[in-house]
Amino acid sequence: MSVLASSEVSSVSQQERLIDLLACPKCHGSLRHVAAPEGYVCETCHLFYAVSDGLPNMLIDDAKPWPLGHARMS
């Protein structure tokens, strides 16, 4: 069982709050975090926004269809 230091708990809760503020820049839908590859997926339009050097790239032009490697059909 691991115990987090109070500073770790604080930074985790701050990170969760910041993630809650993020929205898809294309449709304003909610995002969920994925670990591998690290990034965020829009629950509505199924775009993947990668995290690079700890920062999410929220540019629509750089987003990829989710799941990765599959083109989304309209």
PDB file as gemmi writes it, atoms N, CA and C in Angstrom:
CRYST1    1.000    1.000    1.000  90.00  90.00  90.00 P 1                      
ATOM      1  N   MET A   1       0.850  -1.176   0.000  1.00  0.00           N  
ATOM      2  CA  MET A   1       0.000   0.000   0.000  1.00  0.00           C  
ATOM      3  C   MET A   1       0.891   1.232   0.000  1.00  0.00           C  
ATOM      4  N   SER A   2       0.647   2.147  -0.918  1.00  0.00           N  
ATOM      5  CA  SER A   2       1.464   3.355  -0.963  1.00  0.00           C  
ATOM      6  C   SER A   2       0.713   4.514  -0.318  1.00  0.00           C  
ATOM      7  N   VAL A   3       1.477   5.337   0.320  1.00  0.00           N  
ATOM      8  CA  VAL A   3       0.911   6.514   0.978  1.00  0.00           C  
ATOM      9  C   VAL A   3       1.479   7.731   0.265  1.00  0.00           C  
ATOM     10  N   LEU A   4       0.599   8.629  -0.151  1.00  0.00           N  
ATOM     11  CA  LEU A   4       1.029   9.851  -0.826  1.00  0.00           C  
ATOM     12  C   LEU A   4       1.302  10.944   0.194  1.00  0.00           C  
ATOM     13  N   ALA A   5       2.356  11.679  -0.019  1.00  0.00           N  
ATOM     14  CA  ALA A   5       2.643  12.843   0.816  1.00  0.00           C  
ATOM     15  C   ALA A   5       1.572  13.894   0.554  1.00  0.00           C  
ATOM     16  N   SER A   6       1.365  14.785   1.509  1.00  0.00           N  
ATOM     17  CA  SER A   6       0.318  15.796   1.343  1.00  0.00           C  
ATOM     18  C   SER A   6       0.553  16.653   0.112  1.00  0.00           C  
ATOM     19  N   SER A   7       1.815  16.933  -0.242  1.00  0.00           N  
ATOM     20  CA  SER A   7       2.091  17.718  -1.449  1.00  0.00           C  
ATOM     21  C   SER A   7       1.705  16.941  -2.705  1.00  0.00           C  
ATOM     22  N   GLU A   8       1.882  15.600  -2.685  1.00  0.00           N  
ATOM     23  CA  GLU A   8       1.487  14.774  -3.824  1.00  0.00           C  
ATOM     24  C   GLU A   8      -0.030  14.740  -3.963  1.00  0.00           C  
ATOM     25  N   VAL A   9      -0.733  14.619  -2.847  1.00  0.00           N  
ATOM     26  CA  VAL A   9      -2.194  14.616  -2.869  1.00  0.00           C  
ATOM     27  C   VAL A   9      -2.693  15.946  -3.400  1.00  0.00           C  
ATOM     28  N   SER A  10      -2.078  17.035  -2.949  1.00  0.00           N  
ATOM     29  CA  SER A  10      -2.478  18.360  -3.399  1.00  0.00           C  
ATOM     30  C   SER A  10      -2.278  18.506  -4.898  1.00  0.00           C  
ATOM     31  N   SER A  11      -1.119  18.068  -5.417  1.00  0.00           N  
ATOM     32  CA  SER A  11      -0.863  18.217  -6.852  1.00  0.00           C  
ATOM     33  C   SER A  11      -1.767  17.312  -7.664  1.00  0.00           C  
ATOM     34  N   VAL A  12      -2.093  16.118  -7.148  1.00  0.00           N  
ATOM     35  CA  VAL A  12      -3.012  15.229  -7.857  1.00  0.00           C  
ATOM     36  C   VAL A  12      -4.394  15.854  -7.922  1.00  0.00           C  
ATOM     37  N   SER A  13      -4.885  16.382  -6.826  1.00  0.00           N  
ATOM     38  CA  SER A  13      -6.221  16.973  -6.834  1.00  0.00           C  
ATOM     39  C   SER A  13      -6.251  18.236  -7.700  1.00  0.00           C  
ATOM     40  N   GLN A  14      -5.163  18.997  -7.705  1.00  0.00           N  
ATOM     41  CA  GLN A  14      -5.104  20.170  -8.577  1.00  0.00           C  
ATOM     42  C   GLN A  14      -5.127  19.743 -10.038  1.00  0.00           C  
ATOM     43  N   GLN A  15      -4.400  18.677 -10.358  1.00  0.00           N  
ATOM     44  CA  GLN A  15      -4.371  18.175 -11.735  1.00  0.00           C  
ATOM     45  C   GLN A  15      -5.766  17.707 -12.153  1.00  0.00           C  
ATOM     46  N   GLU A  16      -6.462  16.998 -11.268  1.00  0.00           N  
ATOM     47  CA  GLU A  16      -7.820  16.542 -11.577  1.00  0.00           C  
ATOM     48  C   GLU A  16      -8.753  17.722 -11.814  1.00  0.00           C  
ATOM     49  N   ARG A  17      -8.622  18.758 -11.028  1.00  0.00           N  
ATOM     50  CA  ARG A  17      -9.469  19.941 -11.212  1.00  0.00           C  
ATOM     51  C   ARG A  17      -9.182  20.624 -12.535  1.00  0.00           C  
ATOM     52  N   LEU A  18      -7.900  20.697 -12.913  1.00  0.00           N  
ATOM     53  CA  LEU A  18      -7.553  21.303 -14.192  1.00  0.00           C  
ATOM     54  C   LEU A  18      -8.082  20.476 -15.354  1.00  0.00           C  
ATOM     55  N   ILE A  19      -8.003  19.166 -15.244  1.00  0.00           N  
ATOM     56  CA  ILE A  19      -8.526  18.286 -16.295  1.00  0.00           C  
ATOM     57  C   ILE A  19     -10.027  18.492 -16.445  1.00  0.00           C  
ATOM     58  N   ASP A  20     -10.718  18.681 -15.337  1.00  0.00           N  
ATOM     59  CA  ASP A  20     -12.168  18.918 -15.399  1.00  0.00           C  
ATOM     60  C   ASP A  20     -12.503  20.195 -16.150  1.00  0.00           C  
ATOM     61  N   LEU A  21     -11.565  21.140 -16.203  1.00  0.00           N  
ATOM     62  CA  LEU A  21     -11.794  22.399 -16.909  1.00  0.00           C  
ATOM     63  C   LEU A  21     -11.573  22.268 -18.415  1.00  0.00           C  
ATOM     64  N   LEU A  22     -10.819  21.253 -18.822  1.00  0.00           N  
ATOM     65  CA  LEU A  22     -10.549  21.063 -20.248  1.00  0.00           C  
ATOM     66  C   LEU A  22     -11.795  20.589 -20.982  1.00  0.00           C  
ATOM     67  N   ALA A  23     -11.948  21.057 -22.197  1.00  0.00           N  
ATOM     68  CA  ALA A  23     -13.035  20.599 -23.060  1.00  0.00           C  
ATOM     69  C   ALA A  23     -12.481  20.479 -24.468  1.00  0.00           C  
ATOM     70  N   CYS A  24     -13.122  19.678 -25.267  1.00  0.00           N  
ATOM     71  CA  CYS A  24     -12.715  19.525 -26.657  1.00  0.00           C  
ATOM     72  C   CYS A  24     -12.831  20.876 -27.358  1.00  0.00           C  
ATOM     73  N   PRO A  25     -11.762  21.332 -28.005  1.00  0.00           N  
ATOM     74  CA  PRO A  25     -11.838  22.619 -28.688  1.00  0.00           C  
ATOM     75  C   PRO A  25     -12.731  22.600 -29.930  1.00  0.00           C  
ATOM     76  N   LYS A  26     -13.021  21.410 -30.451  1.00  0.00           N  
ATOM     77  CA  LYS A  26     -13.856  21.318 -31.645  1.00  0.00           C  
ATOM     78  C   LYS A  26     -15.343  21.357 -31.303  1.00  0.00           C  
ATOM     79  N   CYS A  27     -15.766  20.503 -30.363  1.00  0.00           N  
ATOM     80  CA  CYS A  27     -17.211  20.397 -30.081  1.00  0.00           C  
ATOM     81  C   CYS A  27     -17.569  20.779 -28.645  1.00  0.00           C  
ATOM     82  N   HIS A  28     -16.565  21.065 -27.821  1.00  0.00           N  
ATOM     83  CA  HIS A  28     -16.740  21.429 -26.413  1.00  0.00           C  
ATOM     84  C   HIS A  28     -17.239  20.263 -25.568  1.00  0.00           C  
ATOM     85  N   GLY A  29     -17.069  19.037 -26.088  1.00  0.00           N  
ATOM     86  CA  GLY A  29     -17.444  17.841 -25.338  1.00  0.00           C  
ATOM     87  C   GLY A  29     -16.460  17.554 -24.212  1.00  0.00           C  
ATOM     88  N   SER A  30     -16.838  16.617 -23.344  1.00  0.00           N  
ATOM     89  CA  SER A  30     -15.970  16.262 -22.221  1.00  0.00           C  
ATOM     90  C   SER A  30     -14.836  15.360 -22.702  1.00  0.00           C  
ATOM     91  N   LEU A  31     -13.727  15.447 -21.984  1.00  0.00           N  
ATOM     92  CA  LEU A  31     -12.536  14.674 -22.325  1.00  0.00           C  
ATOM     93  C   LEU A  31     -12.273  13.646 -21.239  1.00  0.00           C  
ATOM     94  N   ARG A  32     -11.671  12.524 -21.657  1.00  0.00           N  
ATOM     95  CA  ARG A  32     -11.203  11.551 -20.669  1.00  0.00           C  
ATOM     96  C   ARG A  32      -9.735  11.293 -20.945  1.00  0.00           C  
ATOM     97  N   HIS A  33      -9.001  11.061 -19.873  1.00  0.00           N  
ATOM     98  CA  HIS A  33      -7.561  10.834 -19.972  1.00  0.00           C  
ATOM     99  C   HIS A  33      -7.306   9.385 -20.360  1.00  0.00           C  
ATOM    100  N   VAL A  34      -6.374   9.165 -21.276  1.00  0.00           N  
ATOM    101  CA  VAL A  34      -5.905   7.817 -21.599  1.00  0.00           C  
ATOM    102  C   VAL A  34      -4.406   7.789 -21.330  1.00  0.00           C  
ATOM    103  N   ALA A  35      -3.930   6.619 -20.873  1.00  0.00           N  
ATOM    104  CA  ALA A  35      -2.542   6.518 -20.439  1.00  0.00           C  
ATOM    105  C   ALA A  35      -1.572   6.161 -21.562  1.00  0.00           C  
ATOM    106  N   ALA A  36      -1.983   5.299 -22.472  1.00  0.00           N  
ATOM    107  CA  ALA A  36      -1.048   4.854 -23.508  1.00  0.00           C  
ATOM    108  C   ALA A  36      -1.734   4.832 -24.861  1.00  0.00           C  
ATOM    109  N   PRO A  37      -1.371   5.672 -25.766  1.00  0.00           N  
ATOM    110  CA  PRO A  37      -0.443   6.790 -25.598  1.00  0.00           C  
ATOM    111  C   PRO A  37      -1.101   7.873 -24.750  1.00  0.00           C  
ATOM    112  N   GLU A  38      -0.293   8.622 -24.028  1.00  0.00           N  
ATOM    113  CA  GLU A  38      -0.861   9.612 -23.118  1.00  0.00           C  
ATOM    114  C   GLU A  38      -1.544  10.722 -23.894  1.00  0.00           C  
ATOM    115  N   GLY A  39      -2.756  11.033 -23.467  1.00  0.00           N  
ATOM    116  CA  GLY A  39      -3.508  12.096 -24.100  1.00  0.00           C  
ATOM    117  C   GLY A  39      -4.924  12.140 -23.587  1.00  0.00           C  
ATOM    118  N   TYR A  40      -5.765  12.846 -24.310  1.00  0.00           N  
ATOM    119  CA  TYR A  40      -7.167  13.026 -23.947  1.00  0.00           C  
ATOM    120  C   TYR A  40      -8.034  12.694 -25.152  1.00  0.00           C  
ATOM    121  N   VAL A  41      -9.149  12.029 -24.892  1.00  0.00           N  
ATOM    122  CA  VAL A  41     -10.084  11.648 -25.946  1.00  0.00           C  
ATOM    123  C   VAL A  41     -11.404  12.359 -25.705  1.00  0.00           C  
ATOM    124  N   CYS A  42     -11.927  12.966 -26.757  1.00  0.00           N  
ATOM    125  CA  CYS A  42     -13.242  13.594 -26.665  1.00  0.00           C  
ATOM    126  C   CYS A  42     -14.298  12.508 -26.709  1.00  0.00           C  
ATOM    127  N   GLU A  43     -15.198  12.514 -25.747  1.00  0.00           N  
ATOM    128  CA  GLU A  43     -16.271  11.524 -25.673  1.00  0.00           C  
ATOM    129  C   GLU A  43     -17.314  11.733 -26.766  1.00  0.00           C  
ATOM    130  N   THR A  44     -17.387  12.931 -27.338  1.00  0.00           N  
ATOM    131  CA  THR A  44     -18.417  13.254 -28.323  1.00  0.00           C  
ATOM    132  C   THR A  44     -17.941  13.056 -29.754  1.00  0.00           C  
ATOM    133  N   CYS A  45     -16.841  13.704 -30.129  1.00  0.00           N  
ATOM    134  CA  CYS A  45     -16.407  13.623 -31.534  1.00  0.00           C  
ATOM    135  C   CYS A  45     -15.256  12.646 -31.744  1.00  0.00           C  
ATOM    136  N   HIS A  46     -14.823  11.973 -30.681  1.00  0.00           N  
ATOM    137  CA  HIS A  46     -13.824  10.902 -30.763  1.00  0.00           C  
ATOM    138  C   HIS A  46     -12.515  11.351 -31.393  1.00  0.00           C  
ATOM    139  N   LEU A  47     -12.029  12.510 -30.959  1.00  0.00           N  
ATOM    140  CA  LEU A  47     -10.708  12.966 -31.362  1.00  0.00           C  
ATOM    141  C   LEU A  47      -9.739  12.770 -30.204  1.00  0.00           C  
ATOM    142  N   PHE A  48      -8.495  12.450 -30.536  1.00  0.00           N  
ATOM    143  CA  PHE A  48      -7.445  12.228 -29.553  1.00  0.00           C  
ATOM    144  C   PHE A  48      -6.496  13.415 -29.573  1.00  0.00           C  
ATOM    145  N   TYR A  49      -6.261  13.997 -28.395  1.00  0.00           N  
ATOM    146  CA  TYR A  49      -5.340  15.109 -28.227  1.00  0.00           C  
ATOM    147  C   TYR A  49      -4.155  14.598 -27.416  1.00  0.00           C  
ATOM    148  N   ALA A  50      -2.973  14.537 -28.032  1.00  0.00           N  
ATOM    149  CA  ALA A  50      -1.787  13.969 -27.395  1.00  0.00           C  
ATOM    150  C   ALA A  50      -1.214  14.909 -26.345  1.00  0.00           C  
ATOM    151  N   VAL A  51      -0.529  14.302 -25.372  1.00  0.00           N  
ATOM    152  CA  VAL A  51       0.229  15.058 -24.382  1.00  0.00           C  
ATOM    153  C   VAL A  51       1.693  14.941 -24.770  1.00  0.00           C  
ATOM    154  N   SER A  52       2.375  16.073 -24.849  1.00  0.00           N  
ATOM    155  CA  SER A  52       3.790  16.111 -25.198  1.00  0.00           C  
ATOM    156  C   SER A  52       4.523  16.944 -24.160  1.00  0.00           C  
ATOM    157  N   ASP A  53       5.540  16.366 -23.577  1.00  0.00           N  
ATOM    158  CA  ASP A  53       6.311  17.043 -22.517  1.00  0.00           C  
ATOM    159  C   ASP A  53       5.411  17.521 -21.383  1.00  0.00           C  
ATOM    160  N   GLY A  54       4.395  16.735 -21.070  1.00  0.00           N  
ATOM    161  CA  GLY A  54       3.506  17.050 -19.957  1.00  0.00           C  
ATOM    162  C   GLY A  54       2.404  18.040 -20.267  1.00  0.00           C  
ATOM    163  N   LEU A  55       2.350  18.535 -21.498  1.00  0.00           N  
ATOM    164  CA  LEU A  55       1.335  19.526 -21.877  1.00  0.00           C  
ATOM    165  C   LEU A  55       0.417  18.965 -22.954  1.00  0.00           C  
ATOM    166  N   PRO A  56      -0.893  19.088 -22.770  1.00  0.00           N  
ATOM    167  CA  PRO A  56      -1.807  18.608 -23.808  1.00  0.00           C  
ATOM    168  C   PRO A  56      -1.785  19.523 -25.026  1.00  0.00           C  
ATOM    169  N   ASN A  57      -1.722  18.924 -26.200  1.00  0.00           N  
ATOM    170  CA  ASN A  57      -1.793  19.668 -27.458  1.00  0.00           C  
ATOM    171  C   ASN A  57      -3.261  19.710 -27.866  1.00  0.00           C  
ATOM    172  N   MET A  58      -3.889  20.844 -27.655  1.00  0.00           N  
ATOM    173  CA  MET A  58      -5.320  20.964 -27.892  1.00  0.00           C  
ATOM    174  C   MET A  58      -5.635  21.626 -29.236  1.00  0.00           C  
ATOM    175  N   LEU A  59      -4.710  21.554 -30.183  1.00  0.00           N  
ATOM    176  CA  LEU A  59      -4.955  22.104 -31.514  1.00  0.00           C  
ATOM    177  C   LEU A  59      -5.762  21.106 -32.337  1.00  0.00           C  
ATOM    178  N   ILE A  60      -6.876  21.555 -32.873  1.00  0.00           N  
ATOM    179  CA  ILE A  60      -7.760  20.679 -33.646  1.00  0.00           C  
ATOM    180  C   ILE A  60      -7.018  20.077 -34.827  1.00  0.00           C  
ATOM    181  N   ASP A  61      -6.179  20.858 -35.486  1.00  0.00           N  
ATOM    182  CA  ASP A  61      -5.450  20.362 -36.657  1.00  0.00           C  
ATOM    183  C   ASP A  61      -4.477  19.236 -36.315  1.00  0.00           C  
ATOM    184  N   ASP A  62      -4.036  19.155 -35.065  1.00  0.00           N  
ATOM    185  CA  ASP A  62      -3.108  18.106 -34.640  1.00  0.00           C  
ATOM    186  C   ASP A  62      -3.819  16.895 -34.040  1.00  0.00           C  
ATOM    187  N   ALA A  63      -5.127  16.986 -33.803  1.00  0.00           N  
ATOM    188  CA  ALA A  63      -5.882  15.889 -33.205  1.00  0.00           C  
ATOM    189  C   ALA A  63      -5.981  14.724 -34.185  1.00  0.00           C  
ATOM    190  N   LYS A  64      -6.074  13.524 -33.633  1.00  0.00           N  
ATOM    191  CA  LYS A  64      -6.179  12.301 -34.435  1.00  0.00           C  
ATOM    192  C   LYS A  64      -7.496  11.602 -34.125  1.00  0.00           C  
ATOM    193  N   PRO A  65      -8.059  10.887 -35.123  1.00  0.00           N  
ATOM    194  CA  PRO A  65      -9.281  10.117 -34.858  1.00  0.00           C  
ATOM    195  C   PRO A  65      -9.018   9.041 -33.815  1.00  0.00           C  
ATOM    196  N   TRP A  66      -9.976   8.820 -32.948  1.00  0.00           N  
ATOM    197  CA  TRP A  66      -9.887   7.787 -31.910  1.00  0.00           C  
ATOM    198  C   TRP A  66     -10.869   6.679 -32.218  1.00  0.00           C  
ATOM    199  N   PRO A  67     -10.510   5.422 -32.119  1.00  0.00           N  
ATOM    200  CA  PRO A  67      -9.208   4.934 -31.698  1.00  0.00           C  
ATOM    201  C   PRO A  67      -8.142   5.222 -32.749  1.00  0.00           C  
ATOM    202  N   LEU A  68      -6.917   5.385 -32.265  1.00  0.00           N  
ATOM    203  CA  LEU A  68      -5.812   5.717 -33.170  1.00  0.00           C  
ATOM    204  C   LEU A  68      -5.660   4.633 -34.220  1.00  0.00           C  
ATOM    205  N   GLY A  69      -5.374   5.058 -35.433  1.00  0.00           N  
ATOM    206  CA  GLY A  69      -5.187   4.113 -36.519  1.00  0.00           C  
ATOM    207  C   GLY A  69      -6.456   3.759 -37.260  1.00  0.00           C  
ATOM    208  N   HIS A  70      -7.581   4.286 -36.802  1.00  0.00           N  
ATOM    209  CA  HIS A  70      -8.870   4.022 -37.462  1.00  0.00           C  
ATOM    210  C   HIS A  70      -9.477   5.347 -37.912  1.00  0.00           C  
ATOM    211  N   ALA A  71      -9.785   5.446 -39.173  1.00  0.00           N  
ATOM    212  CA  ALA A  71     -10.462   6.653 -39.691  1.00  0.00           C  
ATOM    213  C   ALA A  71     -11.907   6.608 -39.249  1.00  0.00           C  
ATOM    214  N   ARG A  72     -12.425   7.728 -38.861  1.00  0.00           N  
ATOM    215  CA  ARG A  72     -13.828   7.818 -38.433  1.00  0.00           C  
ATOM    216  C   ARG A  72     -14.698   8.011 -39.656  1.00  0.00           C  
ATOM    217  N   MET A  73     -15.732   7.190 -39.760  1.00  0.00           N  
ATOM    218  CA  MET A  73     -16.652   7.309 -40.887  1.00  0.00           C  
ATOM    219  C   MET A  73     -17.843   8.161 -40.497  1.00  0.00           C  
ATOM    220  N   SER A  74     -18.289   9.015 -41.411  1.00  0.00           N  
ATOM    221  CA  SER A  74     -19.441   9.877 -41.109  1.00  0.00           C  
ATOM    222  C   SER A  74     -20.693   9.292 -41.700  1.00  0.00           C  
TER     223      SER A  74                                                      
END                                                                             
